[in-house]
Amino acid sequence: MRKIIAGVFQSLDGIMQSPGAPEEDPTGGFTLGGWVAIPGDSVIDAHLGSLFDREFDLLLGRNTYDIFAAYWPYQPPNPIGDLFNAVTKYVVTSSTEPLGWANSVAINGDVAAGIARIKASEGPDLLVQGSTRLYPVLLAAGLLDRLSIMTFPVVLGGGKRLFADGVAPGTMTLVDSKVSSTGVIIATYEPAGPVRTGSFATQEPSAPEIARREKMAREG
């Protein structure tokens, strides 16, 4: 069975939108595109190399696919572009318009079932890039195997988030971490089951605490 591995760029406040350039995704009035355009270093280069130095296919949402399809086929030969052009691109889309980028396959209808079917098939691992709308589906269906997050030292204040409201709750185990010389935190996680809850309380609640809880329950 294939694994589904996600590589994410995000800000300190969890924004993923338009990391590469201002024109990439200005929807919703987002004006800070291009926020990952800082110098790299050996730590970042090694991490990105670990994502792309193995066989993989791409799993993309339609918006990210359209961004990539309008960019990578038109670039001079380069290692990442050559890989992206050559691999199979599985694209979650509700549109019936043809996918013009070579080696592209549409996933229509039941998204979770379609992804699960591809995950169960023979082939290389599936690498997710961008595609914020895929994460609620992947997490709710238990399809995500590994999540690698590069958190950049910038606060954007709003935009499309990695974990938006409504995402399935769950616990993650940290399997690797490092920090670049430019302050980028690179953390890799694997799902580890449901959220475990508890309490630090060591004695019965006081009367004011009980009143506080009742007030919060009334106010919703």
Buried (B, 14 or more C-beta within 10 A) or exposed (E): EBBBBBBBBBBEEBBBBBBBBBEBBEEEEBEBBEBBEBEBEEBBEEBBEBBEEEEBBBBBBBBBBBBBBEBBEEEEEEEEBEBBBEBBBBBBBEEEEEBEBEBBEBBEEEBBEBBBEBBEEEBEBBBBBBBBBBBBBBBBBEBBBBBBBBBBEBEBEEBBBBBEEEBBEBEBEEEEEEEBEEEBBBBBBBBEEEEEEEEEEEEEEEEEEEEEEEEEEEEE
